[in-house]
Amino acid sequence: MHVLTLEKLAKDGLLAGKRVLIRSDLNVPRNDEGAITNDARIEASLPAIRMALAAGAAVMVTSHLGRPKEGVLRPEDSLQVVADRLGELLGREVPVVQDWVDGVEVKPGELM
């Protein structure tokens, strides 16, 4: 069986200029104030994100936080705290796009 991996696609130059959606488990534990208490899941996502960015892809990362209810937008379910930590670890801003179903503008080398 022939399996295409992100690493193989990146090495072959097949990610350059492409939009890459990475589904990560970023459901990190938080304290009562909403601060992240363990960022291991964010750290584990970094190699794939860095690889896609380095390969010239436009990168979108998706996940969930907590147990959101479909169609209900609550501040405590926002991934902003995760995006902020991811931005700290990557040394760049990571914007959160709430209404992405109708499409978003993301250029190669950008991350959201």
Secondary structure in CASP SS format (residue, H / E / C, confidence):
PFRMAT SS
TARGET T0000
AUTHOR 0000-0000-0000
METHOD secondary structure of the structure
MODEL  1
M C 1.00
H C 1.00
V C 1.00
L C 1.00
T C 1.00
L H 1.00
E H 1.00
K H 1.00
L H 1.00
A H 1.00
K H 1.00
D C 1.00
G C 1.00
L C 1.00
L C 1.00
A C 1.00
G C 1.00
K C 1.00
R E 1.00
V E 1.00
L E 1.00
I E 1.00
R E 1.00
S C 1.00
D C 1.00
L C 1.00
N C 1.00
V C 1.00
P C 1.00
R E 1.00
N C 1.00
D C 1.00
E C 1.00
G C 1.00
A C 1.00
I E 1.00
T C 1.00
N C 1.00
D C 1.00
A H 1.00
R H 1.00
I H 1.00
E H 1.00
A H 1.00
S H 1.00
L H 1.00
P H 1.00
A H 1.00
I H 1.00
R H 1.00
M H 1.00
A H 1.00
L H 1.00
A H 1.00
A C 1.00
G C 1.00
A C 1.00
A E 1.00
V E 1.00
M E 1.00
V E 1.00
T E 1.00
S C 1.00
H C 1.00
L C 1.00
G C 1.00
R C 1.00
P C 1.00
K C 1.00
E C 1.00
G C 1.00
V C 1.00
L C 1.00
R C 1.00
P H 1.00
E H 1.00
D H 1.00
S C 1.00
L C 1.00
Q H 1.00
V H 1.00
V H 1.00
A H 1.00
D H 1.00
R H 1.00
L H 1.00
G H 1.00
E H 1.00
L H 1.00
L H 1.00
G C 1.00
R C 1.00
E C 1.00
V C 1.00
P C 1.00
V C 1.00
V C 1.00
Q C 1.00
D C 1.00
W C 1.00
V C 1.00
D C 1.00
G C 1.00
V C 1.00
E C 1.00
V C 1.00
K C 1.00
P C 1.00
G C 1.00
E C 1.00
L E 1.00
M C 1.00
END
